[in-house]
Amino acid sequence: AAKLDATLAAEKDARVKAEELHKGRLKAAKKLAEKALAQLAGLGLGAARLSVCVEWEDESLGPTGADRGEFLLAANPGEPMRPLRSVASGGELSRVMLALKTALAEADRVGTLVFDEVDAGVGGAVGAAVGERLAALGARRQVLVVTHLPQVACRAARHFEVAKAVKGGRTQTMVEALTGQNRVEALARMLGGKAVTEASRRHAKELLETP
């Protein structure tokens, strides 16, 4: 009986603490969604709606509480809110992640971030905004970005060119660190295709000098 009483008391105490944690998470979830939405407005998803859903689940009661969290997204007007994992395209998912990481920049302890397709479907001013936010994150931690967009690539502190070639009947992937004029040439190719011109070189230099 004493053992049962101790178990019940421990469970009651855990539930009280979990309820306090739940209330705190609800407040934090609202703030996170607001901050992330403010970032999405400048990333080509100004009409999107994002929420952080925190639901209490009795069966989940444990050392970390009794909550289940999920991100919900409606990327376009008129669409219902659905789980982020099931509705976002690769580019949308990357931009939402960028917005969340930017909003969490002060508190996030992750040392390395990897973004792929973060510039999918965007260009111009939105691409430049993506590049600015990635550069801001890069000032705090290591950020690796796979990109084909010059406005994003120009913001990097270091550049690597990834290429594939068939040798001996097998496809090989090669990675080359770019320095000096090679950085300019690579960026010029991104701007103007295989035919690099003096105009594209000048534009590439201007982008690399972007403050």
C-alpha positions as CSV (number, residue, x, y, z in Angstrom):
1,A,0.0,0.0,0.0
2,A,2.8,2.4,0.9
3,K,4.5,1.7,-2.4
4,L,1.3,2.4,-4.3
5,D,0.7,5.6,-2.4
6,A,4.2,6.8,-3.3
7,T,3.6,6.0,-6.9
8,L,0.3,7.9,-7.0
9,A,1.9,10.8,-5.2
10,A,4.8,10.9,-7.7
11,E,2.4,10.7,-10.6
12,K,0.3,13.5,-9.2
13,D,3.4,15.7,-8.7
14,A,4.5,14.9,-12.3
15,R,1.1,15.9,-13.6
16,V,1.2,19.2,-11.8
17,K,4.6,20.0,-13.2
18,A,3.6,18.9,-16.7
19,E,0.5,21.2,-16.5
20,E,2.8,24.1,-15.6
21,L,5.1,23.2,-18.5
22,H,2.1,23.0,-20.8
23,K,1.0,26.5,-20.0
24,G,4.5,27.8,-20.6
25,R,4.7,26.0,-23.9
26,L,1.4,27.4,-25.1
27,K,2.7,31.0,-24.5
28,A,6.1,30.2,-26.1
29,A,4.4,28.6,-29.1
30,K,2.3,31.7,-29.8
31,K,5.4,34.0,-29.6
32,L,7.4,31.6,-31.9
33,A,4.7,31.6,-34.5
34,E,4.5,35.4,-34.5
35,K,8.2,35.8,-34.9
36,A,8.5,33.2,-37.6
37,L,5.6,34.8,-39.5
38,A,7.3,38.1,-39.4
39,Q,10.3,36.5,-41.1
40,L,8.2,34.6,-43.7
41,A,6.8,37.9,-44.9
42,G,10.1,38.8,-46.4
43,L,10.8,35.4,-47.8
44,G,8.1,35.2,-50.4
45,L,5.5,33.7,-48.1
46,G,3.8,36.9,-46.9
47,A,0.3,35.4,-47.3
48,A,1.2,32.2,-45.4
49,R,-0.3,31.3,-42.0
50,L,1.8,29.4,-39.5
51,S,0.9,28.1,-36.0
52,V,2.6,26.0,-33.4
53,C,0.2,23.5,-32.0
54,V,0.8,22.1,-28.5
55,E,-1.6,19.4,-27.4
56,W,-1.8,17.7,-24.1
57,E,-1.7,13.9,-24.2
58,D,-2.1,11.9,-21.0
59,E,-0.4,8.8,-22.4
60,S,2.7,10.9,-23.2
61,L,3.3,12.0,-19.5
62,G,7.0,11.6,-18.8
63,P,10.2,13.4,-18.0
64,T,9.6,16.1,-20.7
65,G,5.9,16.6,-19.9
66,A,2.8,15.4,-21.6
67,D,2.7,17.5,-24.8
68,R,2.8,16.8,-28.5
69,G,3.9,19.6,-30.6
70,E,3.4,20.2,-34.4
71,F,3.8,23.0,-36.9
72,L,0.8,23.8,-39.0
73,L,1.0,25.7,-42.3
74,A,-1.3,27.3,-44.9
75,A,1.2,28.5,-47.5
76,N,-1.5,30.2,-49.7
77,P,-4.7,32.1,-49.0
78,G,-7.8,30.0,-48.8
79,E,-6.0,26.8,-47.9
80,P,-6.7,25.1,-44.6
81,M,-4.0,24.8,-41.9
82,R,-2.3,21.4,-42.3
83,P,0.8,19.7,-40.7
84,L,3.9,21.3,-42.1
85,R,5.5,17.9,-42.9
86,S,2.6,17.0,-45.3
87,V,1.9,20.2,-47.2
88,A,5.1,22.2,-47.7
89,S,7.2,21.9,-50.8
90,G,10.9,21.5,-50.5
91,G,11.5,25.2,-51.0
92,E,8.6,26.2,-48.7
93,L,9.9,23.8,-46.0
94,S,13.4,25.3,-46.3
95,R,12.1,28.8,-46.0
96,V,9.9,28.0,-43.0
97,M,12.9,26.4,-41.4
98,L,15.0,29.5,-42.1
99,A,12.3,31.7,-40.6
100,L,12.2,29.5,-37.5
101,K,16.0,29.4,-37.1
102,T,16.1,33.1,-37.5
103,A,13.4,33.6,-34.9
104,L,15.3,31.2,-32.5
105,A,18.8,32.6,-33.3
106,E,19.3,33.7,-29.7
107,A,18.2,30.5,-28.0
108,D,19.1,27.8,-30.5
109,R,22.1,25.7,-29.5
110,V,22.5,23.8,-32.8
111,G,26.0,24.4,-34.1
112,T,25.6,23.6,-37.8
113,L,22.6,24.2,-40.1
114,V,22.2,22.8,-43.6
115,F,19.8,24.3,-46.1
116,D,18.9,22.7,-49.5
117,E,16.5,24.3,-52.0
118,V,16.0,27.2,-49.7
119,D,15.8,29.4,-52.8
120,A,13.5,27.1,-54.8
121,G,10.9,29.2,-56.7
122,V,12.2,32.6,-55.7
123,G,14.5,35.2,-57.1
124,G,15.2,38.9,-57.2
125,A,14.4,40.7,-54.0
126,V,13.1,37.6,-52.2
127,G,16.4,35.8,-53.1
128,A,18.4,38.7,-51.7
129,A,16.3,38.5,-48.5
130,V,17.0,34.8,-48.2
131,G,20.7,35.5,-48.6
132,E,20.7,38.2,-45.9
133,R,19.0,36.0,-43.4
134,L,21.4,33.1,-44.1
135,A,24.4,35.5,-43.7
136,A,23.0,36.7,-40.4
137,L,22.7,33.1,-39.2
138,G,26.2,32.4,-40.4
139,A,27.5,35.1,-38.1
140,R,26.4,32.9,-35.1
141,R,27.0,29.4,-36.3
142,Q,28.1,27.3,-39.3
143,V,25.6,27.4,-42.1
144,L,25.9,25.1,-45.2
145,V,23.8,26.1,-48.2
146,V,23.2,24.2,-51.5
147,T,22.1,26.9,-53.9
148,H,21.8,27.9,-57.6
149,L,20.8,31.5,-56.9
150,P,23.5,34.2,-57.2
151,Q,21.8,36.4,-54.6
152,V,22.2,33.7,-52.1
153,A,25.6,32.4,-53.1
154,C,27.2,35.8,-53.0
155,R,26.6,36.1,-49.2
156,A,28.7,33.1,-48.3
157,A,32.1,33.5,-46.6
158,R,33.4,30.5,-48.5
159,H,32.4,28.8,-51.7
160,F,32.6,25.2,-52.9
161,E,31.7,24.0,-56.4
162,V,30.1,20.6,-56.6
163,A,30.3,18.8,-60.0
164,K,29.7,15.4,-61.4
165,A,31.7,13.5,-64.1
166,V,31.7,10.0,-65.5
167,K,35.0,8.3,-65.3
168,G,35.6,4.7,-66.1
169,G,31.9,4.1,-66.5
170,R,31.1,5.4,-63.0
171,T,29.7,8.8,-61.9
172,Q,31.9,10.7,-59.5
173,T,31.2,13.7,-57.5
174,M,33.9,16.3,-57.1
175,V,34.0,19.2,-54.6
176,E,36.4,22.1,-55.2
177,A,37.1,25.0,-52.9
178,L,36.8,28.3,-54.8
179,T,39.0,31.3,-54.1
180,G,39.9,34.6,-55.8
181,Q,38.9,34.9,-59.5
182,N,37.4,31.4,-59.4
183,R,34.6,32.7,-57.1
184,V,33.8,35.4,-59.6
185,E,33.8,33.0,-62.5
186,A,31.5,30.5,-60.7
187,L,29.1,33.3,-59.8
188,A,29.2,34.7,-63.3
189,R,28.2,31.3,-64.6
190,M,25.2,31.2,-62.3
191,L,24.2,34.6,-63.6
192,G,24.7,34.0,-67.3
193,G,24.9,30.3,-68.0
194,K,28.0,28.7,-69.6
195,A,28.8,31.7,-71.7
196,V,30.5,34.0,-69.2
197,T,30.7,37.6,-70.3
198,E,32.5,40.7,-69.0
199,A,29.1,42.0,-68.0
200,S,28.3,38.9,-65.9
201,R,31.8,39.1,-64.3
202,R,31.2,42.7,-63.3
203,H,27.8,41.8,-61.9
204,A,29.4,38.9,-60.0
205,K,32.0,41.2,-58.5
206,E,29.3,43.6,-57.4
207,L,27.3,40.8,-55.7
208,L,30.4,39.6,-53.9
209,E,31.1,43.1,-52.6
210,T,27.5,43.4,-51.2
211,P,27.8,44.6,-47.6
